[in-house]
Amino acid sequence: MLDPPNLQFLLASPEPRMLAAMEPVLRTMGARVQVVLSAEAALAAMTAPEPPNLALLDLNLHGMALPAKMDQLLTAVRAAVSGKRLPIVLIADAVTPEWSRRLDEGVIQDMVLRGEEFSYWQLRLEQVLRSQRMTCELDTLRETAAQNAQLDRLTGVYNRETLLSMLFRETDRAQRMRSSLSLVLFDIDDFGHWNVRLGAEACDELLRQVASRTSRLLRSYDLLGRAGKDEFLLGLPGCDAAFAASLTQRLCRTVFCEPFRVAGESIRLSACFGIAVSLGRSPLVVLREAEEALLDAKGTGPESIQCFAGAHSDSPATFFSPTSGEDLFAC
């Protein structure tokens, strides 16, 4: 939503009389007004780091009466402000078919005739701004809905479908760059017991805390999703089996070593972990291998870690911290 004190209008016209009459009208709308006299200055203002909220462009600017020239200007502006919305209103002597077509295409948002009363101009500009606000609000709602569709509603991490989609992209990248990619699937031990003892609401809070603790240990480009009721899946780009095992050991120690506080109780949780390495194969295949490794870990007992096709090496390894960049921290 645009607040009037933050509004800035650009008024681009070479006609001093019109500028003198129009600027006070625009100020009555609560906006700051930037006046420029040429197409070059208008382009610079509209492509600045902080562009105006609305631009009024006079077709009497030098050369701008030709649609091709104005199209060049508008194309340059759209390229520079990509992803932002800048309403553009043309000041013209008459509405021609050429400009009507650009209005229909959304290249410009409105046209005002030079001979109209300025009070009429104000109504048109307010309508453009209202439309702009509604469009921005709709875009925000769409973005929020799209983001929510990607996330698990309970924990806020990726849901299973979104995570698998992202893992397909990471697999493509690993193939192109000939780099490693590992999956870690972990399941909270005996979660059903806690569900019976504490109830669903408290166990939901436990899952949120597990997701939060896990997220804090990951790098910015690692992937974390909820794969099942009490299962979480990690995608670790650039990690081979040794790196993944090292990070898993750290998860086991750090995430689950401290008690969880829920429902007025201090709860000690543990988890089993299954690790599988991509080798450029389908994430669905690798996930099945991680599931098999997790089953082996559960058969071994609580807090077990298993790599697919054999247990991991216990030799020390290193892994990247969330904020270390290229610095390595020994585990």
Protein Blocks (a to p, Z undefined) as FASTA:
>chain_A
ZZfklpccddddfbfklmmmmmmmmmmnopacdddfbfklmmmmmmgmbdcfbdcddfkb
ghklpmklmmmmmmmmmmmmgoiacddddddfbdcfklmmmmmnomambdcdfkbcfklm
mmmmmmmmmmmmmmmmmmmmmmmmmmmmmpcfklopacfklmmmmmmmmmmmmmmnopac
dddddddehklmmmmmnojklmmmmmmmmmmmmmmmpcfkbccddfbfklccdddehiaf
klmmmmmmmmmmmmmmpccdeehiacddddddddddfklpafklmmmmmmmmmmmmmmno
ghiacdehiacdfbdcddddfklomaccdZZ
